[in-house]
Amino acid sequence: MKLIILDRDGTLNRSRDDYVASPDEWEALPGALEAVARLNQGGWRVVLATNQSGLGRGMFDMAALNAIHARMHKQLAAAGARVEAVFFCPHAPEDACSCRKPQPGLFWQIGERLGVDLAQVHAVGNALRHVQAAATAGGVPHLLLCGKSAEWRERLGDGPYGPHHQSQIPDLPAGTRLHTDLSGFADWLLAEQPPSLAQPSGLAPL
């Protein structure tokens, strides 16, 4: 299975200083939905792994989170894209769970649920904790220099990025690739692994 695990806030949609707590507050980043569509067309399945501590803090409830994701799925579909599943950690930091990134538990859940070898899975996010969790779980980490990491794009420029750039970011797991945003990641991956001529146009459900 060709699988990509995306972070949500700051990667697919605009992050907020507090929380995305209602559907109206979910706003896709420019080009992000189209990037997912291009990845899907290249034969890649996409799932989300996201910390949602607003649930544990009582800032919103499951009905609100479901409504947010319904809006997300609708906008993805309008762009010809699909995210096949959303895995989330509902806990607050003080709960000391194993699934809140940078802990790797959420990635292990995905690997077990979908029956995939995480060593072959690309994990893409704009926060260090996402790539740290992915690396600990054995995945292939990619950091987007947008959202929480936008300051690094200002310092490093627009790329292309190499080992020298990676070494400038503290606590970045070894081997993490850098990209400007989700569109930049899609450009890189599709150039590295173009779809097979035999690749079916549709994807069966997970």
N, C-alpha and C positions, 0 to 999 in steps of 0.2 A: 504494500500500500504506500503510495506517495502522499505523505501527510505533512502538513505544516501546522504548528501550534502558535497561534497569535495571542498576544496581549490585547486588551480591549482599549481602555482609556489612554489616549495619547498616541495610539498606534492606528486604530480604526476610526475612532471618534475623538473629538476634542475633549481633553481632560479639564477638570474644574478644580478650583482651590479647595472646595468642600467635597461634594459628591454629585455624580449624575443620579438624581433621585426621582426623576419623573421622565416620561417619554419626551416631553417638550425640551428637555435639557440634553437629549442625545442628538448630537450634530456630527455627521460624518466629516472626516478630514478631506480636503480637496484631493481627488484622485485615488483615495483609499478603496472605495467600493469598486472602481474600475480595475484597480490592481488585483483585488480578489477575483474578479471576473476573468482576468487574463490568466491568473494562476489556475483557476478551475478549468479554463479552456486548454491549458497545458497538461491537464490530467492530475492536478494536485487537489487533494481534499484538504479542507481547512476547518479547524476547530479552534475555539477560544479557551484560554486558561486565564482567569481573572480573579484578583482579590476584590471582594465586595464586603468590606468590613462595615459598611453602612448598615448592613443587615444586623450584624452583631451589636452595633452601637445604637440601634433603634432609629436610625435616620430615615429608613424606608422599609417596606415589608416585601414579602415575596410577590404579592400581587403587583406592586410597582415594578419590581425587577422583571417580572414576566412581561409587563406592558412595555417596558423599555426595550426588551429583546424582540418583542413583536414588531415594534417600529423599526428596529435594526434589520430584522429579516425582510420586512417589506421593502425597505430602501435597497437592500442588497439585491433582492429579486428584480426590482425595477432596473438595476444596473446589469442584470444578467449574471449575478454572482450568487454564491451560496456558502454560508457557514453551516456546517452540518451538525454541530453540537456545541454547547456552552458548558464548560466545567468551571465552577466557581467555588471559592472559599468564602463562607459566610461569617467567619469568626473575626472578633476583635483581636488586636495584638496581645492583649493581656490573657487571652485564652490559651496561648502557647500551644497551638495546634501544629500538626505536621504538614498541613496543606496550604498555609498562608506563605506565599512567596516572600522571601527567598528560600524557604524550605521546599524540598522537591516533591512533597506528597501529591500535589495536584497532577504533576507530570506522571508519577507512578500510576495514579488512578487512570489516566488516559491510556497509558501503555497497556495496563491490565484489561481495561474495558474494551479496547479496540484490538487487542492482540497484536500490537506492533512492537518492533524492536526500536527503542528510543534512540539508539545509536544511528539510525537512518532517518531520524525525524528532525526537520528544521524548526527551531523555536525562535520566534521573532517578536521583539518588543522594544519599547522606548525607555524602559526602566532597568537599572542594573539588577534589581531583585528578580526580574523575569529571566534574564540570561544567567544569573547565578543559580537559580533553581533549575533551569534547563541543563546547565553544565553538570551540576551535582547529580542530576537524574541520568546523565549519560547522553543527552541530546546534543544537537549541533546548534550553538547559540549565535544569534545575530542581533546586534544592537542598532536601533534606528536613532539617528541624531535629530529627533524631533520630540515634542512633548517634554517629558522630564529631562531629556538629554539634549534639548535644543541648544543649551549653552555650549556644548562641545562642538556643535556644527559651526557656531560663531568663531570658536577658537581654531578649529582645524580646517575650516573651509568646506567646499562642496565635494571634495574627493577628486579622483579615486583615493581610497584609504588603504594603507598598508600597515605592516607591523610597527613602523615608527609611530603612526597615529594611534594604534591600539595601545602602545606602551605608555601613552600620555594620560590614559584614563585610569584612575586609581580603582583597584578592586575588580577590574574587568577580567573575567575568566580567560585563561589562555586559549587562543584559537578562535576567539569571538570575531566575527566579521562585522564591519561597520558599513552602514548604508545611510543615505540622506533621509529616506522615509520609506513607506511601504511600496510606493511605486519604484523606487530605486532598488529595493530588494527584489521585486518581481522582475525588473529588467535583468538583474544579475542572474537570478535563478533560471529564468527561461533561456538566457544565453548559454548558461552552463549545461543545462539539461533540457534541450528542446524536446517538445512532445514527439513521441514515435508516430510514424505514419500510420501505424496500426492502432493508435490510441482511439478508443471509441469517443464519440462526441458527447455522450451522456455518461453520468456517473450513477452507479447503483447506490442506494442508501447504505450508510454504514450499518 
